[in-house]
């Protein structure tokens, strides 16, 4: 599952204004800016700029 276009607050530095979260099973495997996502899958969930803190 990939969540896209979220405002992400991570524990590593500044927030990511337009980011994605990749989840496999019950684990977050990748977090980053949308520009780092090579391809947006058709079934991605658009967070519509919702604020998210991955891992909480």
C-alpha positions in Angstrom: 0.0 0.0 0.0 1.2 3.5 -0.8 -0.2 6.6 0.8 0.5 9.8 -1.3 0.3 13.6 -0.9 0.5 13.7 2.8 2.1 16.3 5.1 4.6 14.0 7.0 6.1 14.7 10.4 9.0 12.2 10.8 11.4 11.9 13.7 14.3 12.7 11.2 14.5 16.5 10.6 12.0 18.8 8.9 8.5 17.8 7.9 7.9 16.6 4.3 5.2 18.9 2.8 4.2 16.5 -0.1 5.2 13.0 0.8 4.5 9.4 0.5 4.5 6.4 2.8 5.0 2.8 1.5 3.6 0.0 3.7 4.2 -3.7 3.2 2.2 -5.9 5.5 2.4 -4.2 8.9 5.6 -2.3 8.3 6.5 1.1 6.9 9.2 0.4 4.4 9.7 3.8 2.8 8.9 7.4 3.5 9.9 10.4 1.5 9.0 13.3 -0.8 6.7 12.6 -3.8 9.6 13.5 -6.1 11.4 10.3 -4.8 8.5 8.0 -5.7 9.4 6.6 -9.1 5.8 5.6 -10.0 2.4 6.2 -8.4 0.4 2.9 -8.4 -3.2 3.1 -9.5 -4.4 1.9 -6.1 -2.4 4.5 -4.1 -4.4 6.2 -1.4 -4.4 10.0 -1.7 -4.1 11.6 1.7 -5.1 15.0 0.3 -2.5 16.9 2.3 -3.6 15.3 5.6 -1.0 15.5 8.4 0.6 12.1 9.3 3.2 11.0 11.7 4.5 7.6 10.4 5.0 5.0 13.1 2.5 6.4 15.6 
